[in-house]
Amino acid sequence: MRVLAGIQMLLFSGLAALAEPLSREDIESHIRAPFSLGPALNENGVDSLLNSGGADAGYVFESEPLAPLPGFSGAPINMLIVLDLEGRFLDVQLIEHNEPFFVSGLGKAPFHKFFEQYRGLSFSDSIVVGTPYGDAASGSSLVYLDGVTKATAMVRIAHESVMGAALAVAREKMQGLEPHRSGFCY
């Protein structure tokens, strides 16, 4: 019973630490050409992504409102995620975190670099953090992301947040697209 109360307290303290969503201007500053930010699509912070001709090209959203998993600091790690209409990651950028190992240990650069690995992958790929053992990658459908040495648990939490937020958007906006079930659990 005491353990359950501790877990509930941790979850509530993490949710209480939710940051304010980025302003439209801040989000626009993170969108890379030839894309631009389109209109808001719902109350959860999902915006449309427009191509250079003004046509729908995908979705832009923060991970925190959709998958607020608490990190080691107790606060969620917030990423800006850009998906195309087929569920491929066009970009994942670290926006805000309080993870102690990256704040006062390794520094921010390795954490930012971790998120660059998502570009070109699909949320329906079976993506895992780690490295294959021996010959495991040769016949596997798994896509491996390199973790950050000494911070494996933190990048796995961030990965689950990215995938959880992408899944939430896919369920609402991309009917018919499903995640690969062995890549993560929901």
Salt bridges, closest charged atoms under 4 A:
ASP47 OD1 - ARG24 NH1 3.32
ASP84 OD2 - ARG88 NH2 2.78
GLU86 OE1 - ARG88 NH2 3.42
ASP91 OD2 - ARG32 NE 2.96
ASP91 OD1 - ARG119 NH2 3.15
GLU116 OE1 - LYS113 NZ 3.97
GLU172 OE2 - LYS173 NZ 3.05
GLU178 OE1 - ARG181 NH2 3.15
